[in-house]
């Protein structure tokens, strides 16, 4: 299995651990600043990453903005850990960014994931 294919598989496994409790959404500063746009929340970014990696969404500029608007402040992680689930949300978002950036560099704005 290629390196980025293994990263993709691992990333999807980790995202699947999310129980969708959505407690992380309310503490996300970009979600608060956007007045409730879910795709600008930590949970929304995980879902965008999952759907991009599964091929259910087409990669475009608005989705790029959503993924890269994360401040990596880790408020979502602290909330996630306090609710009994230990998902490293920021690390997942960062890994998704890296994988997507590599694809963009190789194939332009419409790179297949």
N, C-alpha and C positions, 0 to 999 in steps of 0.2 A: 504494500500500500504506500502511495506517495506520501511525503511528509505533510503537505497541506491537506491531503485527504484524511489523514489521521487526525490532524488538528480539527478539521471540520466535524469528524465523527465524535471526537471528544467534546467539542463545543456543544454539539446537539445533545449529547448525553447529560452534560451539566445543566443546560437550559431546561431540559425535561424534568429536572429535580424541583423546579419551581412549583409551588403549590397554588400559585395564582391568588394568594391572599390579598395582594395589592396594598399592603401596609407601606411598602416602599414608595408608592406613588406620592403620597401626601407629604413626604419629607424631601422630595426632589426639588431643588431650587429652580431648575429650568421648567418643570411642570408648573410650579407656582407662578413663575414669571410669565408663562404663556397663558395663564388663566384657565388651565385645565385641558390643554391639548395632550391627550394620552400618549401620542407618539413621541412626545418630548419628556416622558417620564422613564424611570429605570425599567419598569415592567414593559412599557411600550417598546423600548429599545431592544430588550431581550426578545420580544415577539417579532419585531422587524428582522432581527438577526436570524432567528429561527426560520421565518418564512423565506428570507433571501437564500439561506443555505439549502432549504428544501425545494427551491425553485418555484415557490408559490407567489412570489412577488418579483417584479422586474426592478432591477437596480436603476435608480434615477437620482437626480439632484435633490429632490425633497427628502428622500430616504437617507442620502448621504448627510444632509444637514442634520437630520434627526440623530443619526449615530454619532456624529462629531460634535454635537452640541452638549454632550455629557461633560460635566465639569470634573469628573473623577473625584468628587468631594467625599465619597464613601458614606454619606448619610444613609443611603439605601441599604448598604451592607450592615451598618450598625442596627438598623431597624430589623432587617432580616435575621440577624443573629440573635437579637433580643426576643424574637418571636419563635425561637427554637429551630430555625432552619439556617444552615451555615453555607449559604451560596455566596461566592465572591463575585458579586454582580459587576463591579467595575473591571475586574480581571476578565470576565466574559465579554463585556462590551469592548475592552481593549483588544482581546484576541480576535473578535469579530472584525474590528476595524483593520487590524493588521492583515487578516486574510482577504478582506475586501479590497484593501489598498493594493495588495500584490496583484489581485485579479485586474483591477483598474489599470495598473501600470502595464500589464501584459496585453490587455485587450481593449482598452479604451472605455468609454462610458457605458457601453452595452455588453460588458464582459459577462460571460456565463459563469455562474458560481458552481 
